[in-house]
Amino acid sequence: MSAPLMSTRSSIGSALWSLAVRARDLAKRHGFGGPLEKAARRIALRLMPPPRHEIQVTIPTGAKLGIPAGTRSARSLEVGRYEEATTKWVLENVRPGMTFVDVGAHIGYYTLLASRLVGDEGSVFAFEPLPRHFEALRRNLEANSCANVVALNRAVGRAAGQALLTDEGETSYLSDAGVPVEVLSLDEFFAARGWPPIDLIKLDIEGSEAAALGGMTGLSARSPHLSLVMEYFPEALAREGVSWSEIAEELVSLGFRRCVSLDQDLREIPLAGRFASRSLLNLLLTK
């Protein structure tokens, strides 16, 4: 295939992917996600599979993100439509001097965003348990000279210990089989550092959110202005046998009083009562 033809095909593919992401986000915004969203993603990945080689993209802060071969979110990152609502909120609200904690940092998208936004006077702490994702994170931090980031190859839970991590390619989660990983709690980690005030935590750990929340009571008590961006993934919560009411109870005990969906134009989500969205959403919690 000639270079011009390949370029045209790539451009058409990127445009189609961008349209598909916009359609998915629109459906999610109006409550029509869930199974439809999952089926659309499968079809899109079949039509435009992830790159077979590592690619590099420029993210909104100007940092360069290296994306390993086979990463399913690569196409969305490539066309600048990865978690647009959450990205927009982070860009507008993370400021110089803040302390940002990225739990489930993956290859470093939000870690890199935050590193540029908080600047030299701020700090970023990134936790990623899966070794190959952590290696990609480490390479991205080095490539962007992120001196204000502390990255750890650890899972985050209720207490320190060991666990097994199931690797499903793009995602990984704690289970009874898989790769051995070390677990720490945010309370134990930040107590050892003298309890620095934390401004924002991003929590994306595939159904283990309740355990991580249970291990940050001291941190939350010492951070009165703490905000939390947390993934709500109903399929992962069901796999772990955790209900929204259990998650909400942990959140309220930590002092959070308001919850909105970043993917649904800041729609209010109840912290008391029933919530049964079938869509994968990023939620914003504030005190």
N, C-alpha and C positions, 0 to 999 in steps of 0.2 A: 504494500500500500504506500502511495506517495506521501511525502510530508504534508503538502497542502490538504490532501484528502483526510489524513489523520487529524490535522488541526481542525478542519471543519467538523468532522465527526465528534471530536472532543468538545468543541464549542456547543454543538447541538445537544450533546449529552449533558453538559453542565447546565444549559438553559432548561432542559426537561427536568433535571433533578431539582433545580431551584423552584420551578413551578410546582413540583410534587411536594416539596417541603412547605411551600406557602399554602397549598391546599390542605395538607395535614394539620398545620398550625391553625388554620381557619376552622377546621372541623373540631379540633381540640378546644379552641376558644369558645365555641358554641355548644360544647358538651356532646359532640358526636364522635369522640375518639374510641378508645378501647379496642375491641376486636377489629374494627375497620382500619384503625391506625396500624395495627400489627400486620394485617394482611397486605396493606398498601406498602409497608416497609419491605416485606418479603418479595413482593413483585418488583419493587424498585431495585432491590439488591440483585435480583436475578437479571434484570435488564442492564444494570450498570454495577457490576461487582466491584468490590474494593480494589484499589490499585495493587498490582503484584510486586511492586517495588516501593521503597520508601520515597515519600514526597515531602516537600517543605512548603508551608504556606505562611503568609504574613497575617497575623491576627490584628484586631483593631488598635492595639497600643503600639504596633510597629514591630513587636517581637516576632522572631522566626520560630515556628513550631514544626519540628520534624515529626512526621507521622509514619509509623512502621507499616510495612506491607501487610495487607489484609485487614486493616482497621476499618470497621464498618461505618464509622462516623466520618471517614476521610472525605467523602464527597460533599457532605454538608459543610465541613470545615473549608474545603477547597472553594466553594462558591460563597462563603461568608454568611451562611445561614444556620450555623450551629447554635442551638438554644438562644435564639435571637432575643427573646424577652428577658431572659436572665442575664445575658451578656449586656444588654442595654442598661439594666438596673445596676449591675456591678460597675459599669463605666461611669454612671451618673452618681454613684453613692460611695465608692471607695476613694478615699482622699489621702493626700500625703500625710505621713506620720502614723497611719493606722496600723493595727496588727490584725492580720487575716490568717485564718486557719483553714486549710484545705484538706478535708478528711475524705479519702477516696480520690486522690489527685490524678489517677490514671496516668496519662503521658504529660500532663502539665498545662493544659489549656488555661484553666482558671488561675493556677499558680503563676504562670507567666503574665497574665493580665494584671493580677494583683501586685506582682513584683514591680512593674512599671508604675502602677497607680499610687502605691504607698511611698515610693521613692526611697532615698537613702536613709531617711529618718524613721521609716516604717519597717515592719518585719512581716515575713510570711513563713508559716510552718506548714509543711506538706507531708501527708502520710499516705503511702501507697504500699499495700502488702504484697502484691503479685510481683515476683522478681523481674520478669521481663518488662512489665509496665514501668517498674521503678527504674530500670536501666534506661528506658527511653526518656523518662522524666529527668534523670540525672544528666543525660546527654543534652537535653533541651536547656537545662539550667546552665550548664557549662557554655553552650553555644551562645547564650544570651548574657553571659557574665552577671548572673543573678546573685550578687554577694549578700543580698538581704534575705535570702531564703535558706531555711533549715529544712532539709528533706530527710525523711526516715522511712526505711523499708519495714513498716510495721502496720498491723491492723489496729483498729481502735475499738475498744469494747468497754464493758463494765468494770473490769479489773485486769491487772497484769496476768499473763499466763501464756499458754501456747494453744494453737488451734490448727485446723486443717482448712485449706482454701481450695474450693473447686474452681478450676479455670475453664471458662466456656468461650474463650477467644476474646471478644470485646469486653465481656463482663467476668467478674469473679465474685464468689461469695463464700462465707464461712459455712462449713457443713461437717459431715462425719467422714469425709474422704477427700483426698487431694494433697496439695503441697503444704508441708508444715510451715507455719508462720508464727512469729512472735506477736503477742497482743499487749497493748498498753491502754491505760485509761487517760483521758485528757487531764483529769484531776491530778493523777500521779505525775504526769509529765510536767505540767505547769507548776505544780507545787515545788518540784525540784529546781525550777527556774525562778522561784520567788514570786509567783503569781503575777505575771505581767497582765495588765488590763487587756482584754480581748474585745475587738470591735465587731468582727464578723466571722462566722463559721459557715463554711459550705460543707454540707454533709450528704454524700452520695455513696452509700455502701450496700446497696442491693438487698434490702430487707433487714439489715442488722442495726437499723437506726435506734431502736428502743434500747439496746445494750449500750451503744455509744452515749446516748442521752443520760442513761443511768450512771455513767461514769464521769459526768461533768457537773455535778451538783455544786461542788466548791468553786469551780471556775465561774459558773453562772452567778452564784451569790456574790462574787467579787467583781462582776462585770455588769453593772446596772444598765448600761446602754447597749448590751449585746444584741446583735441581730443574727438570725440563723436562716440560711437558704438551704432547704432540705428537699431531697427528691422524695416524692410520693409515688411508689411503684407498686400498685395493687397485686400484681402477679408475684413479685418477690416477697411481699408481706404474707401472702397466702402460703407460699412455700415454707416460710418460717413459722407459720401458725400465729402470726401477730395481727391484731385488729387495729383499726384506726383509733378506737376508743382507748386502747392501751398506749398508743403513741401519744395521743392527745393528753392523757393523764400525766405522762412523763413531762410533756411540754409545759403544762400548767404548773406542775410541781417545781419546775425550773424558773417560773416567774413570767413565762410568755403569756400574753393576754390577747394578742391579735394575730390572726393567720389569714393571709391572702394568697391567691394563686397568681403567680407571675405570668403564667401562660394563658390566663383568662381575664386579662385587663383588670387585675387586682380584685377579682371577685372574692368576697369574704367566705372563709371556710370555718365552720363551727368547731370550737374546741370543746364543746359540750353537745352531745346529741349525735345524730347519725350523719355520716359522710361516706358516700359509696361511689365515687367517681371511678370509672373503669379506665380512665386515661392516665398515662404517666405524666406527672406534673411536677414542676418546681414550685415549692411553697416558700413564702417569706414569713418568718415569725419575728415579732417585735414585742418588747415589754411595755 
